[in-house]
Amino acid sequence: MSSKTHRRFESILRDIRCPYELALGVLDEESGRLYLQVWEETLIVNSGGECGIIKGRKWALSEHMTDGEVVQTAFLACKVYGEHELREAFTYKWSQIFNPHLDLETMIENANHREVRV
């Protein structure tokens, strides 16, 4: 990806205001393809309460994206990151019933346990 495209994407991200940090990274060194990633520095409860950086998933960007597509991708990245954090924080009877880190095999085992109305 060209340095011109990289600068354009950086410029777009600088104009976005949201609760999280937005960063660009190189997804593939050979092609220079970029990604967008949401991150924040926060207390990490499960490891003793110290500060740490939490990062969301990587969102691949194309040099052919319009400015609007980059902004929409940034919005979606923030939305997904926020939902992920909510799923971790939301509990019922002290259990993370919407835990985003469930093992795939566990999810498959529980897929057919449905609540039935009578």
MARKOL-509708 format. One record per atom (N, C-alpha, C): residue number from 1; atom name; z, x, y. Coordinates in nm, 4 decimals. Example, Ala and Ser with C-alpha at 12.3 -4.5 7.8 and 13.67 -1.06 7.14 Angstrom:
- 1, N, 0.7800, 1.3190, -0.5690
- 1, CA, 0.7800, 1.2300, -0.4500
- 1, C, 0.7800, 1.3200, -0.3300
- 2, N, 0.7080, 1.2850, -0.2250
- 2, CA, 0.7140, 1.3670, -0.1060
- 2, C, 0.7870, 1.2900, 0.0030
END
This chain:
- 1, N, 0.0000, 0.0856, -0.1172
- 1, CA, 0.0000, 0.0000, 0.0000
- 1, C, 0.0000, 0.0898, 0.1228
- 2, N, -0.0700, 0.0507, 0.2245
- 2, CA, -0.0840, 0.1349, 0.3428
- 2, C, 0.0444, 0.1388, 0.4249
- 3, N, 0.0588, 0.2461, 0.5018
- 3, CA, 0.1761, 0.2576, 0.5893
- 3, C, 0.1707, 0.1519, 0.6991
- 4, N, 0.0508, 0.1081, 0.7336
- 4, CA, 0.0353, 0.0010, 0.8334
- 4, C, 0.0962, -0.1291, 0.7806
- 5, N, 0.0692, -0.1600, 0.6548
- 5, CA, 0.1259, -0.2801, 0.5926
- 5, C, 0.2776, -0.2679, 0.5844
- 6, N, 0.3249, -0.1504, 0.5472
- 6, CA, 0.4689, -0.1258, 0.5376
- 6, C, 0.5351, -0.1505, 0.6739
- 7, N, 0.4755, -0.0981, 0.7796
- 7, CA, 0.5302, -0.1184, 0.9157
- 7, C, 0.5265, -0.2658, 0.9551
- 8, N, 0.4192, -0.3349, 0.9174
- 8, CA, 0.4086, -0.4787, 0.9493
- 8, C, 0.5191, -0.5562, 0.8805
- 9, N, 0.5417, -0.5292, 0.7524
- 9, CA, 0.6479, -0.5983, 0.6788
- 9, C, 0.7853, -0.5665, 0.7388
- 10, N, 0.8095, -0.4411, 0.7739
- 10, CA, 0.9371, -0.4040, 0.8362
- 10, C, 0.9572, -0.4784, 0.9672
- 11, N, 0.8517, -0.4900, 1.0459
- 11, CA, 0.8581, -0.5610, 1.1735
- 11, C, 0.8938, -0.7084, 1.1525
- 12, N, 0.8339, -0.7689, 1.0522
- 12, CA, 0.8635, -0.9095, 1.0206
- 12, C, 1.0099, -0.9241, 0.9823
- 13, N, 1.0585, -0.8366, 0.8955
- 13, CA, 1.1983, -0.8461, 0.8502
- 13, C, 1.2975, -0.8253, 0.9644
- 14, N, 1.2633, -0.7411, 1.0608
- 14, CA, 1.3529, -0.7182, 1.1760
- 14, C, 1.3723, -0.8445, 1.2581
- 15, N, 1.2744, -0.9332, 1.2564
- 15, CA, 1.2823, -1.0565, 1.3349
- 15, C, 1.3523, -1.1709, 1.2619
- 16, N, 1.3943, -1.1490, 1.1389
- 16, CA, 1.4622, -1.2528, 1.0610
- 16, C, 1.6127, -1.2389, 1.0789
- 17, N, 1.6797, -1.3508, 1.1036
- 17, CA, 1.8258, -1.3552, 1.1100
- 17, C, 1.8745, -1.4424, 0.9953
- 18, N, 1.9593, -1.3857, 0.9114
- 18, CA, 2.0135, -1.4590, 0.7978
- 18, C, 2.1472, -1.3955, 0.7606
- 19, N, 2.2239, -1.4584, 0.6703
- 19, CA, 2.3562, -1.4053, 0.6357
- 19, C, 2.3538, -1.2749, 0.5561
- 20, N, 2.2385, -1.2318, 0.5111
- 20, CA, 2.2295, -1.1149, 0.4242
- 20, C, 2.1409, -1.0082, 0.4876
- 21, N, 2.1449, -0.8894, 0.4304
- 21, CA, 2.0553, -0.7822, 0.4714
- 21, C, 1.9261, -0.7955, 0.3902
- 22, N, 1.8159, -0.7630, 0.4530
- 22, CA, 1.6863, -0.7641, 0.3863
- 22, C, 1.6292, -0.6229, 0.3915
- 23, N, 1.5807, -0.5742, 0.2793
- 23, CA, 1.5279, -0.4382, 0.2739
- 23, C, 1.3966, -0.4353, 0.1967
- 24, N, 1.3132, -0.3400, 0.2327
- 24, CA, 1.1903, -0.3134, 0.1591
- 24, C, 1.2119, -0.1929, 0.0699
- 25, N, 1.1478, -0.1937, -0.0441
- 25, CA, 1.1509, -0.0797, -0.1344
- 25, C, 1.0151, -0.0664, -0.2000
- 26, N, 0.9939, 0.0457, -0.2654
- 26, CA, 0.8668, 0.0710, -0.3343
- 26, C, 0.8823, 0.0291, -0.4800
- 27, N, 0.8047, -0.0702, -0.5208
- 27, CA, 0.8104, -0.1238, -0.6560
- 27, C, 0.7414, -0.0306, -0.7554
- 28, N, 0.6281, 0.0218, -0.7137
- 28, CA, 0.5478, 0.1084, -0.8010
- 28, C, 0.4994, 0.2276, -0.7189
- 29, N, 0.5459, 0.3464, -0.7541
- 29, CA, 0.5106, 0.4677, -0.6793
- 29, C, 0.3601, 0.4927, -0.6769
- 30, N, 0.2936, 0.4685, -0.7888
- 30, CA, 0.1504, 0.4978, -0.7980
- 30, C, 0.0676, 0.4125, -0.7017
- 31, N, 0.0965, 0.2814, -0.7005
- 31, CA, 0.0198, 0.1922, -0.6134
- 31, C, 0.0827, 0.1788, -0.4755
- 32, N, 0.2099, 0.2143, -0.4648
- 32, CA, 0.2801, 0.1984, -0.3380
- 32, C, 0.3190, 0.0548, -0.3099
- 33, N, 0.3094, -0.0304, -0.4103
- 33, CA, 0.3422, -0.1721, -0.3922
- 33, C, 0.4883, -0.1877, -0.3520
- 34, N, 0.5117, -0.2756, -0.2575
- 34, CA, 0.6452, -0.2947, -0.2022
- 34, C, 0.7150, -0.4164, -0.2601
- 35, N, 0.8464, -0.4162, -0.2472
- 35, CA, 0.9258, -0.5340, -0.2802
- 35, C, 1.0250, -0.5602, -0.1694
- 36, N, 1.0709, -0.6825, -0.1624
- 36, CA, 1.1748, -0.7240, -0.0698
- 36, C, 1.3002, -0.7499, -0.1524
- 37, N, 1.4155, -0.7112, -0.0988
- 37, CA, 1.5404, -0.7323, -0.1720
- 37, C, 1.6507, -0.7705, -0.0747
- 38, N, 1.7295, -0.8692, -0.1138
- 38, CA, 1.8462, -0.9128, -0.0377
- 38, C, 1.9663, -0.8327, -0.0861
- 39, N, 2.0516, -0.7916, 0.0062
- 39, CA, 2.1738, -0.7231, -0.0349
- 39, C, 2.2841, -0.7507, 0.0669
- 40, N, 2.4066, -0.7281, 0.0250
- 40, CA, 2.5197, -0.7380, 0.1163
- 40, C, 2.6324, -0.6482, 0.0690
- 41, N, 2.7096, -0.6004, 0.1640
- 41, CA, 2.8289, -0.5235, 0.1305
- 41, C, 2.9449, -0.6220, 0.1325
- 42, N, 3.0174, -0.6272, 0.0228
- 42, CA, 3.1225, -0.7267, 0.0100
- 42, C, 3.2317, -0.6762, -0.0830
- 43, N, 3.3426, -0.7493, -0.0893
- 43, CA, 3.4470, -0.7161, -0.1846
- 43, C, 3.3995, -0.7513, -0.3241
- 44, N, 3.4216, -0.6621, -0.4171
- 44, CA, 3.3829, -0.6870, -0.5553
- 44, C, 3.5101, -0.7204, -0.6316
- 45, N, 3.5324, -0.8484, -0.6543
- 45, CA, 3.6567, -0.8969, -0.7125
- 45, C, 3.6787, -0.8459, -0.8540
- 46, N, 3.5749, -0.8458, -0.9357
- 46, CA, 3.5934, -0.8124, -1.0766
- 46, C, 3.6150, -0.6638, -1.1030
- 47, N, 3.6088, -0.5802, -0.9995
- 47, CA, 3.6319, -0.4378, -1.0231
- 47, C, 3.7422, -0.3840, -0.9317
- 48, N, 3.8436, -0.4650, -0.9070
- 48, CA, 3.9598, -0.4173, -0.8347
- 48, C, 3.9635, -0.4493, -0.6869
- 49, N, 3.8674, -0.5199, -0.6344
- 49, CA, 3.8723, -0.5623, -0.4960
- 49, C, 3.8230, -0.4608, -0.3944
- 50, N, 3.7554, -0.3549, -0.4374
- 50, CA, 3.7019, -0.2593, -0.3415
- 50, C, 3.5671, -0.3093, -0.2882
- 51, N, 3.5227, -0.2478, -0.1787
- 51, CA, 3.3934, -0.2844, -0.1211
- 51, C, 3.2803, -0.2243, -0.2028
- 52, N, 3.1730, -0.2959, -0.2090
- 52, CA, 3.0560, -0.2478, -0.2804
- 52, C, 2.9334, -0.3221, -0.2332
- 53, N, 2.8187, -0.2733, -0.2713
- 53, CA, 2.6927, -0.3371, -0.2339
- 53, C, 2.6423, -0.4180, -0.3522
- 54, N, 2.6094, -0.5427, -0.3239
- 54, CA, 2.5531, -0.6321, -0.4238
- 54, C, 2.4083, -0.6571, -0.3840
- 55, N, 2.3178, -0.6430, -0.4795
- 55, CA, 2.1752, -0.6618, -0.4519
- 55, C, 2.1206, -0.7767, -0.5344
- 56, N, 2.0284, -0.8498, -0.4738
- 56, CA, 1.9580, -0.9556, -0.5442
- 56, C, 1.8374, -0.8983, -0.6175
- 57, N, 1.7594, -0.9854, -0.6777
- 57, CA, 1.6408, -0.9441, -0.7516
- 57, C, 1.5353, -0.8888, -0.6567
- 58, N, 1.4382, -0.8208, -0.7115
- 58, CA, 1.3283, -0.7639, -0.6337
- 58, C, 1.2130, -0.8644, -0.6289
- 59, N, 1.1642, -0.8906, -0.5089
- 59, CA, 1.0534, -0.9830, -0.4871
- 59, C, 0.9290, -0.9025, -0.4507
- 60, N, 0.8319, -0.8978, -0.5413
- 60, CA, 0.7091, -0.8204, -0.5189
- 60, C, 0.6300, -0.8773, -0.4016
- 61, N, 0.5776, -0.7881, -0.3198
- 61, CA, 0.4959, -0.8268, -0.2048
- 61, C, 0.3540, -0.7737, -0.2242
- 62, N, 0.2596, -0.8454, -0.1683
- 62, CA, 0.1199, -0.8044, -0.1734
- 62, C, 0.0746, -0.7683, -0.0328
- 63, N, -0.0096, -0.6676, -0.0228
- 63, CA, -0.0612, -0.6294, 0.1087
- 63, C, -0.1474, -0.7397, 0.1692
- 64, N, -0.1871, -0.8370, 0.0886
- 64, CA, -0.2714, -0.9459, 0.1362
- 64, C, -0.1897, -1.0643, 0.1885
- 65, N, -0.0566, -1.0541, 0.1826
- 65, CA, 0.0282, -1.1646, 0.2284
- 65, C, 0.0176, -1.1821, 0.3792
- 66, N, 0.0180, -1.3087, 0.4219
- 66, CA, 0.0235, -1.3380, 0.5644
- 66, C, 0.1674, -1.3191, 0.6115
- 67, N, 0.1859, -1.3130, 0.7419
- 67, CA, 0.3211, -1.3017, 0.7955
- 67, C, 0.4070, -1.4193, 0.7490
- 68, N, 0.3479, -1.5379, 0.7485
- 68, CA, 0.4208, -1.6572, 0.7050
- 68, C, 0.4641, -1.6477, 0.5598
- 69, N, 0.3803, -1.5917, 0.4751
- 69, CA, 0.4159, -1.5756, 0.3341
- 69, C, 0.5307, -1.4761, 0.3172
- 70, N, 0.5320, -1.3715, 0.3980
- 70, CA, 0.6419, -1.2750, 0.3922
- 70, C, 0.7722, -1.3422, 0.4352
- 71, N, 0.7670, -1.4194, 0.5435
- 71, CA, 0.8862, -1.4908, 0.5915
- 71, C, 0.9334, -1.5915, 0.4872
- 72, N, 0.8414, -1.6654, 0.4265
- 72, CA, 0.8791, -1.7624, 0.3240
- 72, C, 0.9387, -1.6940, 0.2016
- 73, N, 0.8863, -1.5782, 0.1655
- 73, CA, 0.9419, -1.5024, 0.0531
- 73, C, 1.0828, -1.4554, 0.0865
- 74, N, 1.1044, -1.4104, 0.2091
- 74, CA, 1.2382, -1.3686, 0.2520
- 74, C, 1.3349, -1.4869, 0.2467
- 75, N, 1.2897, -1.6041, 0.2916
- 75, CA, 1.3743, -1.7240, 0.2869
- 75, C, 1.4107, -1.7584, 0.1432
- 76, N, 1.3115, -1.7567, 0.0547
- 76, CA, 1.3356, -1.7888, -0.0856
- 76, C, 1.4300, -1.6863, -0.1488
- 77, N, 1.4127, -1.5593, -0.1153
- 77, CA, 1.5012, -1.4549, -0.1676
- 77, C, 1.6456, -1.4805, -0.1252
- 78, N, 1.6657, -1.5193, 0.0011
- 78, CA, 1.8004, -1.5502, 0.0509
- 78, C, 1.8565, -1.6745, -0.0181
- 79, N, 1.7727, -1.7745, -0.0349
- 79, CA, 1.8145, -1.8989, -0.1000
- 79, C, 1.8583, -1.8732, -0.2441
- 80, N, 1.7788, -1.7986, -0.3181
- 80, CA, 1.8102, -1.7688, -0.4580
- 80, C, 1.9364, -1.6825, -0.4674
- 81, N, 1.9478, -1.5840, -0.3785
- 81, CA, 2.0667, -1.4979, -0.3766
- 81, C, 2.1916, -1.5815, -0.3480
- 82, N, 2.1834, -1.6693, -0.2475
- 82, CA, 2.2972, -1.7549, -0.2126
- 82, C, 2.3357, -1.8474, -0.3269
- 83, N, 2.2360, -1.9034, -0.3950
- 83, CA, 2.2653, -1.9901, -0.5091
- 83, C, 2.3310, -1.9104, -0.6217
- 84, N, 2.2850, -1.7890, -0.6424
- 84, CA, 2.3432, -1.7030, -0.7452
- 84, C, 2.4925, -1.6805, -0.7168
- 85, N, 2.5234, -1.6475, -0.5919
- 85, CA, 2.6631, -1.6242, -0.5540
- 85, C, 2.7460, -1.7516, -0.5682
- 86, N, 2.6892, -1.8666, -0.5328
- 86, CA, 2.7587, -1.9943, -0.5488
- 86, C, 2.7850, -2.0236, -0.6956
- 87, N, 2.6872, -1.9978, -0.7825
- 87, CA, 2.7055, -2.0206, -0.9258
- 87, C, 2.8188, -1.9344, -0.9817
- 88, N, 2.8358, -1.8142, -0.9267
- 88, CA, 2.9459, -1.7282, -0.9705
- 88, C, 3.0803, -1.7792, -0.9201
- 89, N, 3.0822, -1.8339, -0.7992
- 89, CA, 3.2082, -1.8757, -0.7369
- 89, C, 3.2530, -2.0162, -0.7784
- 90, N, 3.1599, -2.1001, -0.8206
- 90, CA, 3.1898, -2.2392, -0.8538
- 90, C, 3.2540, -2.2466, -0.9918
- 91, N, 3.3720, -2.3078, -0.9981
- 91, CA, 3.4399, -2.3235, -1.1275
- 91, C, 3.4822, -2.4676, -1.1491
- 92, N, 3.4958, -2.5023, -1.2738
- 92, CA, 3.5520, -2.6306, -1.3159
- 92, C, 3.6506, -2.5984, -1.4269
- 93, N, 3.7737, -2.6408, -1.4088
- 93, CA, 3.8803, -2.6084, -1.5034
- 93, C, 3.8851, -2.4575, -1.5286
- 94, N, 3.8731, -2.3829, -1.4216
- 94, CA, 3.8832, -2.2371, -1.4211
- 94, C, 3.7685, -2.1670, -1.4954
- 95, N, 3.6608, -2.2390, -1.5240
- 95, CA, 3.5465, -2.1785, -1.5929
- 95, C, 3.4234, -2.1788, -1.5020
- 96, N, 3.3486, -2.0712, -1.5069
- 96, CA, 3.2232, -2.0628, -1.4324
- 96, C, 3.1147, -2.1376, -1.5114
- 97, N, 3.1125, -2.2679, -1.4962
- 97, CA, 3.0235, -2.3496, -1.5782
- 97, C, 2.8749, -2.3320, -1.5426
- 98, N, 2.8458, -2.2773, -1.4254
- 98, CA, 2.7075, -2.2517, -1.3864
- 98, C, 2.6821, -2.1017, -1.3734
- 99, N, 2.7563, -2.0224, -1.4489
- 99, CA, 2.7486, -1.8770, -1.4439
- 99, C, 2.6039, -1.8279, -1.4611
- 100, N, 2.5508, -1.7520, -1.3632
- 100, CA, 2.4127, -1.7043, -1.3744
- 100, C, 2.3969, -1.5846, -1.4683
- 101, N, 2.5077, -1.5367, -1.5258
- 101, CA, 2.5015, -1.4192, -1.6122
- 101, C, 2.5205, -1.4529, -1.7599
- 102, N, 2.4979, -1.5780, -1.7957
- 102, CA, 2.5137, -1.6156, -1.9356
- 102, C, 2.4082, -1.5480, -2.0223
- 103, N, 2.4498, -1.5073, -2.1389
- 103, CA, 2.3610, -1.4486, -2.2385
- 103, C, 2.2578, -1.5522, -2.2821
- 104, N, 2.1341, -1.5111, -2.2962
- 104, CA, 2.0258, -1.6023, -2.3332
- 104, C, 2.0543, -1.6732, -2.4652
- 105, N, 2.1043, -1.6014, -2.5643
- 105, CA, 2.1331, -1.6637, -2.6937
- 105, C, 2.2427, -1.7695, -2.6806
- 106, N, 2.3409, -1.7448, -2.5954
- 106, CA, 2.4467, -1.8439, -2.5699
- 106, C, 2.3871, -1.9683, -2.5052
- 107, N, 2.2939, -1.9478, -2.4119
- 107, CA, 2.2293, -2.0612, -2.3461
- 107, C, 2.1497, -2.1439, -2.4474
- 108, N, 2.0818, -2.0767, -2.5394
- 108, CA, 2.0051, -2.1467, -2.6426
- 108, C, 2.0980, -2.2280, -2.7323
- 109, N, 2.2094, -2.1676, -2.7721
- 109, CA, 2.3057, -2.2375, -2.8585
- 109, C, 2.3600, -2.3632, -2.7909
- 110, N, 2.3813, -2.3560, -2.6602
- 110, CA, 2.4399, -2.4686, -2.5878
- 110, C, 2.3366, -2.5678, -2.5349
- 111, N, 2.2098, -2.5389, -2.5504
- 111, CA, 2.1044, -2.6220, -2.4911
- 111, C, 2.1041, -2.7647, -2.5440
- 112, N, 2.1465, -2.7858, -2.6673
- 112, CA, 2.1417, -2.9203, -2.7253
- 112, C, 2.2738, -2.9953, -2.7176
- 113, N, 2.3729, -2.9371, -2.6519
- 113, CA, 2.5011, -3.0062, -2.6320
- 113, C, 2.4904, -3.0902, -2.5038
- 114, N, 2.4507, -3.2148, -2.5219
- 114, CA, 2.4268, -3.3021, -2.4061
- 114, C, 2.5348, -3.4081, -2.3959
- 115, N, 2.5636, -3.4415, -2.2717
- 115, CA, 2.6569, -3.5510, -2.2459
- 115, C, 2.5819, -3.6817, -2.2619
- 116, N, 2.6420, -3.7751, -2.3344
- 116, CA, 2.5772, -3.9031, -2.3602
- 116, C, 2.6578, -4.0143, -2.2949
- 117, N, 2.5886, -4.0995, -2.2233
- 117, CA, 2.6556, -4.2156, -2.1610
- 117, C, 2.6665, -4.3264, -2.2646
- 118, N, 2.7810, -4.3949, -2.2639
- 118, CA, 2.7993, -4.5086, -2.3556
- 118, C, 2.8197, -4.6359, -2.2803
END
